[in-house]
Amino acid sequence: MKVFINHKPIDISGDNQSLLDLLECENIATRGIAVAINNRVVSRKEWPETRLADGMNITVIHAVCGG
């Protein structure tokens, strides 16, 4: 199965992976980020239950401080 994280193709194995599993496998720190799938924001509490499907477009946004 192939998904896209910030337009980068990622091949994943298994049909029952969650969004949280993917973030951990890709070593994406889960603090200070927001995640959207196919332009819909997914709340943090939904990450463990959100199952991945082939072709999903996942956007990871990192919070930054500055001015």
Biopython code that builds the backbone (N, CA, C, O; Angstrom):
import numpy as np
from Bio.PDB.StructureBuilder import StructureBuilder

atoms = [
    (1, "MET", "N", (0.851, -1.161, 0.000)),
    (1, "MET", "CA", (0.000, 0.000, 0.000)),
    (1, "MET", "C", (0.904, 1.233, 0.000)),
    (1, "MET", "O", (1.970, 1.231, 0.615)),
    (2, "LYS", "N", (0.471, 2.280, -0.691)),
    (2, "LYS", "CA", (1.242, 3.514, -0.761)),
    (2, "LYS", "C", (0.383, 4.667, -0.263)),
    (2, "LYS", "O", (-0.769, 4.822, -0.669)),
    (3, "VAL", "N", (0.962, 5.474, 0.624)),
    (3, "VAL", "CA", (0.341, 6.712, 1.077)),
    (3, "VAL", "C", (1.350, 7.834, 0.820)),
    (3, "VAL", "O", (2.509, 7.578, 0.492)),
    (4, "PHE", "N", (0.904, 9.051, 0.971)),
    (4, "PHE", "CA", (1.771, 10.202, 0.743)),
    (4, "PHE", "C", (1.786, 11.061, 1.995)),
    (4, "PHE", "O", (0.735, 11.446, 2.508)),
    (5, "ILE", "N", (2.991, 11.361, 2.487)),
    (5, "ILE", "CA", (3.148, 12.268, 3.620)),
    (5, "ILE", "C", (3.807, 13.529, 3.085)),
    (5, "ILE", "O", (4.954, 13.504, 2.639)),
    (6, "ASN", "N", (3.070, 14.626, 3.136)),
    (6, "ASN", "CA", (3.561, 15.898, 2.598)),
    (6, "ASN", "C", (4.108, 15.703, 1.181)),
    (6, "ASN", "O", (5.198, 16.170, 0.849)),
    (7, "HIS", "N", (3.337, 15.012, 0.367)),
    (7, "HIS", "CA", (3.620, 14.749, -1.056)),
    (7, "HIS", "C", (4.732, 13.738, -1.298)),
    (7, "HIS", "O", (5.088, 13.488, -2.450)),
    (8, "LYS", "N", (5.288, 13.153, -0.251)),
    (8, "LYS", "CA", (6.349, 12.148, -0.402)),
    (8, "LYS", "C", (5.701, 10.759, -0.342)),
    (8, "LYS", "O", (5.018, 10.439, 0.631)),
    (9, "PRO", "N", (5.911, 9.932, -1.377)),
    (9, "PRO", "CA", (5.314, 8.586, -1.346)),
    (9, "PRO", "C", (5.984, 7.697, -0.307)),
    (9, "PRO", "O", (7.209, 7.664, -0.189)),
    (10, "ILE", "N", (5.155, 6.978, 0.444)),
    (10, "ILE", "CA", (5.628, 6.063, 1.474)),
    (10, "ILE", "C", (4.955, 4.711, 1.228)),
    (10, "ILE", "O", (3.728, 4.621, 1.196)),
    (11, "ASP", "N", (5.759, 3.669, 1.055)),
    (11, "ASP", "CA", (5.221, 2.316, 0.932)),
    (11, "ASP", "C", (5.128, 1.712, 2.318)),
    (11, "ASP", "O", (6.098, 1.721, 3.075)),
    (12, "ILE", "N", (3.960, 1.187, 2.647)),
    (12, "ILE", "CA", (3.776, 0.556, 3.947)),
    (12, "ILE", "C", (3.245, -0.847, 3.749)),
    (12, "ILE", "O", (2.545, -1.137, 2.779)),
    (13, "SER", "N", (3.592, -1.711, 4.688)),
    (13, "SER", "CA", (3.112, -3.089, 4.626)),
    (13, "SER", "C", (1.999, -3.265, 5.641)),
    (13, "SER", "O", (1.934, -2.547, 6.639)),
    (14, "GLY", "N", (1.144, -4.204, 5.386)),
    (14, "GLY", "CA", (0.035, -4.466, 6.299)),
    (14, "GLY", "C", (-1.170, -3.638, 5.953)),
    (14, "GLY", "O", (-1.050, -2.496, 5.511)),
    (15, "ASP", "N", (-2.332, -4.216, 6.153)),
    (15, "ASP", "CA", (-3.564, -3.536, 5.803)),
    (15, "ASP", "C", (-4.240, -2.868, 6.984)),
    (15, "ASP", "O", (-5.243, -2.178, 6.805)),
    (16, "ASN", "N", (-3.717, -3.054, 8.184)),
    (16, "ASN", "CA", (-4.439, -2.586, 9.354)),
    (16, "ASN", "C", (-3.617, -1.588, 10.165)),
    (16, "ASN", "O", (-3.772, -1.506, 11.384)),
    (17, "GLN", "N", (-2.752, -0.836, 9.507)),
    (17, "GLN", "CA", (-1.939, 0.138, 10.229)),
    (17, "GLN", "C", (-2.765, 1.371, 10.550)),
    (17, "GLN", "O", (-3.632, 1.785, 9.781)),
    (18, "SER", "N", (-2.470, 1.946, 11.709)),
    (18, "SER", "CA", (-3.145, 3.177, 12.101)),
    (18, "SER", "C", (-2.265, 4.374, 11.741)),
    (18, "SER", "O", (-1.084, 4.230, 11.422)),
    (19, "LEU", "N", (-2.863, 5.536, 11.799)),
    (19, "LEU", "CA", (-2.120, 6.767, 11.574)),
    (19, "LEU", "C", (-0.992, 6.897, 12.592)),
    (19, "LEU", "O", (0.122, 7.283, 12.237)),
    (20, "LEU", "N", (-1.269, 6.583, 13.839)),
    (20, "LEU", "CA", (-0.236, 6.653, 14.878)),
    (20, "LEU", "C", (0.912, 5.695, 14.569)),
    (20, "LEU", "O", (2.076, 6.059, 14.736)),
    (21, "ASP", "N", (0.603, 4.476, 14.121)),
    (21, "ASP", "CA", (1.654, 3.517, 13.736)),
    (21, "ASP", "C", (2.552, 4.113, 12.655)),
    (21, "ASP", "O", (3.776, 4.001, 12.725)),
    (22, "LEU", "N", (1.944, 4.740, 11.665)),
    (22, "LEU", "CA", (2.705, 5.317, 10.560)),
    (22, "LEU", "C", (3.624, 6.435, 11.056)),
    (22, "LEU", "O", (4.798, 6.481, 10.690)),
    (23, "LEU", "N", (3.101, 7.323, 11.876)),
    (23, "LEU", "CA", (3.923, 8.410, 12.391)),
    (23, "LEU", "C", (5.115, 7.866, 13.161)),
    (23, "LEU", "O", (6.231, 8.364, 13.015)),
    (24, "GLU", "N", (4.886, 6.850, 13.976)),
    (24, "GLU", "CA", (5.980, 6.248, 14.746)),
    (24, "GLU", "C", (6.980, 5.549, 13.838)),
    (24, "GLU", "O", (8.187, 5.676, 14.042)),
    (25, "CYS", "N", (6.501, 4.811, 12.836)),
    (25, "CYS", "CA", (7.401, 4.106, 11.906)),
    (25, "CYS", "C", (8.263, 5.073, 11.103)),
    (25, "CYS", "O", (9.407, 4.767, 10.767)),
    (26, "GLU", "N", (7.708, 6.234, 10.803)),
    (26, "GLU", "CA", (8.451, 7.231, 10.027)),
    (26, "GLU", "C", (9.246, 8.181, 10.918)),
    (26, "GLU", "O", (9.810, 9.164, 10.436)),
    (27, "ASN", "N", (9.288, 7.887, 12.221)),
    (27, "ASN", "CA", (10.037, 8.703, 13.187)),
    (27, "ASN", "C", (9.620, 10.169, 13.166)),
    (27, "ASN", "O", (10.454, 11.073, 13.238)),
    (28, "ILE", "N", (8.312, 10.381, 13.067)),
    (28, "ILE", "CA", (7.767, 11.738, 13.110)),
    (28, "ILE", "C", (7.336, 12.005, 14.554)),
    (28, "ILE", "O", (6.457, 11.327, 15.087)),
    (29, "ALA", "N", (7.959, 12.988, 15.169)),
    (29, "ALA", "CA", (7.621, 13.334, 16.550)),
    (29, "ALA", "C", (6.158, 13.765, 16.609)),
    (29, "ALA", "O", (5.701, 14.553, 15.781)),
    (30, "THR", "N", (5.436, 13.248, 17.585)),
    (30, "THR", "CA", (4.002, 13.517, 17.660)),
    (30, "THR", "C", (3.662, 14.754, 18.479)),
    (30, "THR", "O", (2.506, 15.176, 18.510)),
    (31, "ARG", "N", (4.645, 15.336, 19.136)),
    (31, "ARG", "CA", (4.391, 16.577, 19.891)),
    (31, "ARG", "C", (4.510, 17.765, 18.956)),
    (31, "ARG", "O", (5.427, 17.838, 18.138)),
    (32, "GLY", "N", (3.585, 18.684, 19.082)),
    (32, "GLY", "CA", (3.667, 19.923, 18.321)),
    (32, "GLY", "C", (3.309, 19.793, 16.855)),
    (32, "GLY", "O", (3.746, 20.600, 16.034)),
    (33, "ILE", "N", (2.516, 18.782, 16.514)),
    (33, "ILE", "CA", (2.109, 18.628, 15.121)),
    (33, "ILE", "C", (0.588, 18.558, 15.016)),
    (33, "ILE", "O", (-0.114, 18.254, 15.981)),
    (34, "ALA", "N", (0.115, 18.845, 13.826)),
    (34, "ALA", "CA", (-1.280, 18.614, 13.454)),
    (34, "ALA", "C", (-1.239, 17.740, 12.208)),
    (34, "ALA", "O", (-0.313, 17.834, 11.402)),
    (35, "VAL", "N", (-2.248, 16.890, 12.057)),
    (35, "VAL", "CA", (-2.277, 15.964, 10.927)),
    (35, "VAL", "C", (-3.634, 16.066, 10.229)),
    (35, "VAL", "O", (-4.684, 16.115, 10.868)),
    (36, "ALA", "N", (-3.575, 16.095, 8.902)),
    (36, "ALA", "CA", (-4.794, 16.066, 8.094)),
    (36, "ALA", "C", (-4.668, 14.917, 7.101)),
    (36, "ALA", "O", (-3.585, 14.646, 6.581)),
    (37, "ILE", "N", (-5.778, 14.252, 6.846)),
    (37, "ILE", "CA", (-5.831, 13.209, 5.823)),
    (37, "ILE", "C", (-6.839, 13.653, 4.781)),
    (37, "ILE", "O", (-8.000, 13.931, 5.084)),
    (38, "ASN", "N", (-6.362, 13.713, 3.539)),
    (38, "ASN", "CA", (-7.206, 14.162, 2.423)),
    (38, "ASN", "C", (-7.901, 15.479, 2.776)),
    (38, "ASN", "O", (-9.102, 15.642, 2.559)),
    (39, "ASN", "N", (-7.118, 16.416, 3.326)),
    (39, "ASN", "CA", (-7.564, 17.774, 3.672)),
    (39, "ASN", "C", (-8.571, 17.832, 4.811)),
    (39, "ASN", "O", (-9.281, 18.828, 4.945)),
    (40, "ARG", "N", (-8.653, 16.792, 5.635)),
    (40, "ARG", "CA", (-9.512, 16.809, 6.817)),
    (40, "ARG", "C", (-8.632, 16.607, 8.035)),
    (40, "ARG", "O", (-7.925, 15.605, 8.137)),
    (41, "VAL", "N", (-8.674, 17.561, 8.962)),
    (41, "VAL", "CA", (-7.866, 17.468, 10.179)),
    (41, "VAL", "C", (-8.346, 16.282, 11.006)),
    (41, "VAL", "O", (-9.545, 16.079, 11.199)),
    (42, "VAL", "N", (-7.381, 15.505, 11.487)),
    (42, "VAL", "CA", (-7.670, 14.345, 12.332)),
    (42, "VAL", "C", (-7.229, 14.700, 13.747)),
    (42, "VAL", "O", (-6.060, 15.013, 13.975)),
    (43, "SER", "N", (-8.160, 14.652, 14.694)),
    (43, "SER", "CA", (-7.796, 14.990, 16.070)),
    (43, "SER", "C", (-6.837, 13.938, 16.627)),
    (43, "SER", "O", (-6.876, 12.770, 16.240)),
    (44, "ARG", "N", (-5.994, 14.370, 17.524)),
    (44, "ARG", "CA", (-4.971, 13.503, 18.111)),
    (44, "ARG", "C", (-5.576, 12.234, 18.721)),
    (44, "ARG", "O", (-4.991, 11.158, 18.603)),
    (45, "LYS", "N", (-6.724, 12.346, 19.361)),
    (45, "LYS", "CA", (-7.331, 11.177, 19.991)),
    (45, "LYS", "C", (-7.811, 10.149, 18.965)),
    (45, "LYS", "O", (-8.041, 8.991, 19.315)),
    (46, "GLU", "N", (-7.964, 10.560, 17.694)),
    (46, "GLU", "CA", (-8.389, 9.648, 16.636)),
    (46, "GLU", "C", (-7.221, 8.931, 15.960)),
    (46, "GLU", "O", (-7.450, 7.982, 15.210)),
    (47, "TRP", "N", (-5.995, 9.349, 16.197)),
    (47, "TRP", "CA", (-4.848, 8.771, 15.504)),
    (47, "TRP", "C", (-4.744, 7.256, 15.676)),
    (47, "TRP", "O", (-4.500, 6.563, 14.688)),
    (48, "PRO", "N", (-4.916, 6.707, 16.884)),
    (48, "PRO", "CA", (-4.774, 5.246, 17.027)),
    (48, "PRO", "C", (-5.864, 4.454, 16.295)),
    (48, "PRO", "O", (-5.633, 3.311, 15.904)),
    (49, "GLU", "N", (-7.033, 5.042, 16.109)),
    (49, "GLU", "CA", (-8.142, 4.322, 15.466)),
    (49, "GLU", "C", (-8.261, 4.607, 13.968)),
    (49, "GLU", "O", (-9.004, 3.920, 13.267)),
    (50, "THR", "N", (-7.537, 5.612, 13.472)),
    (50, "THR", "CA", (-7.630, 5.984, 12.062)),
    (50, "THR", "C", (-6.806, 5.011, 11.228)),
    (50, "THR", "O", (-5.576, 5.006, 11.295)),
    (51, "ARG", "N", (-7.494, 4.190, 10.445)),
    (51, "ARG", "CA", (-6.832, 3.185, 9.609)),
    (51, "ARG", "C", (-6.429, 3.800, 8.275)),
    (51, "ARG", "O", (-7.139, 4.637, 7.719)),
    (52, "LEU", "N", (-5.284, 3.372, 7.778)),
    (52, "LEU", "CA", (-4.756, 3.881, 6.524)),
    (52, "LEU", "C", (-5.333, 3.122, 5.345)),
    (52, "LEU", "O", (-5.672, 1.943, 5.450)),
    (53, "ALA", "N", (-5.439, 3.815, 4.225)),
    (53, "ALA", "CA", (-5.910, 3.205, 2.982)),
    (53, "ALA", "C", (-4.985, 3.657, 1.857)),
    (53, "ALA", "O", (-4.384, 4.729, 1.921)),
    (54, "ASP", "N", (-4.885, 2.837, 0.845)),
    (54, "ASP", "CA", (-4.020, 3.119, -0.290)),
    (54, "ASP", "C", (-4.376, 4.471, -0.909)),
    (54, "ASP", "O", (-5.545, 4.773, -1.149)),
    (55, "GLY", "N", (-3.348, 5.274, -1.159)),
    (55, "GLY", "CA", (-3.532, 6.551, -1.836)),
    (55, "GLY", "C", (-3.866, 7.728, -0.940)),
    (55, "GLY", "O", (-4.061, 8.838, -1.437)),
    (56, "MET", "N", (-3.938, 7.517, 0.371)),
    (56, "MET", "CA", (-4.258, 8.630, 1.276)),
    (56, "MET", "C", (-3.181, 9.706, 1.184)),
    (56, "MET", "O", (-1.989, 9.414, 1.081)),
    (57, "ASN", "N", (-3.637, 10.964, 1.225)),
    (57, "ASN", "CA", (-2.727, 12.106, 1.278)),
    (57, "ASN", "C", (-2.718, 12.632, 2.703)),
    (57, "ASN", "O", (-3.718, 13.153, 3.197)),
    (58, "ILE", "N", (-1.575, 12.487, 3.354)),
    (58, "ILE", "CA", (-1.429, 12.864, 4.753)),
    (58, "ILE", "C", (-0.561, 14.104, 4.826)),
    (58, "ILE", "O", (0.542, 14.132, 4.280)),
    (59, "THR", "N", (-1.059, 15.129, 5.499)),
    (59, "THR", "CA", (-0.308, 16.369, 5.673)),
    (59, "THR", "C", (0.054, 16.488, 7.151)),
    (59, "THR", "O", (-0.813, 16.434, 8.023)),
    (60, "VAL", "N", (1.346, 16.651, 7.416)),
    (60, "VAL", "CA", (1.828, 16.842, 8.776)),
    (60, "VAL", "C", (2.348, 18.275, 8.867)),
    (60, "VAL", "O", (3.220, 18.691, 8.104)),
    (61, "ILE", "N", (1.784, 19.018, 9.824)),
    (61, "ILE", "CA", (2.157, 20.405, 10.021)),
    (61, "ILE", "C", (2.837, 20.531, 11.377)),
    (61, "ILE", "O", (2.276, 20.141, 12.401)),
    (62, "HIS", "N", (4.053, 21.078, 11.378)),
    (62, "HIS", "CA", (4.817, 21.269, 12.613)),
    (62, "HIS", "C", (4.612, 22.691, 13.117)),
    (62, "HIS", "O", (4.736, 23.653, 12.358)),
    (63, "ALA", "N", (4.298, 22.815, 14.395)),
    (63, "ALA", "CA", (4.177, 24.132, 15.012)),
    (63, "ALA", "C", (5.575, 24.701, 15.247)),
    (63, "ALA", "O", (6.487, 23.991, 15.671)),
    (64, "VAL", "N", (5.723, 25.971, 14.969)),
    (64, "VAL", "CA", (7.002, 26.648, 15.218)),
    (64, "VAL", "C", (6.737, 27.952, 15.953)),
    (64, "VAL", "O", (5.668, 28.549, 15.832)),
    (65, "CYS", "N", (7.716, 28.372, 16.703)),
    (65, "CYS", "CA", (7.612, 29.638, 17.432)),
    (65, "CYS", "C", (8.457, 30.670, 16.708)),
    (65, "CYS", "O", (9.454, 30.334, 16.069)),
    (66, "GLY", "N", (8.072, 31.859, 16.807)),
    (66, "GLY", "CA", (8.858, 32.918, 16.195)),
    (66, "GLY", "C", (8.030, 34.179, 16.066)),
    (66, "GLY", "O", (6.892, 34.251, 16.530)),
    (67, "GLY", "N", (8.599, 35.127, 15.454)),
    (67, "GLY", "CA", (7.848, 36.363, 15.325)),
    (67, "GLY", "C", (8.404, 37.247, 14.274)),
    (67, "GLY", "O", (7.878, 38.335, 14.041)),
]
sb = StructureBuilder()
sb.init_structure("model")
sb.init_model(0)
sb.init_chain("A")
sb.init_seg("    ")
for serial, (resi, resn, name, xyz) in enumerate(atoms, 1):
    if name == "N":
        sb.init_residue(resn, " ", resi, " ")
    sb.init_atom(name, np.array(xyz, "f"), 0.0, 1.0, " ", f" {name:<3s}", serial, name[0])
structure = sb.get_structure()
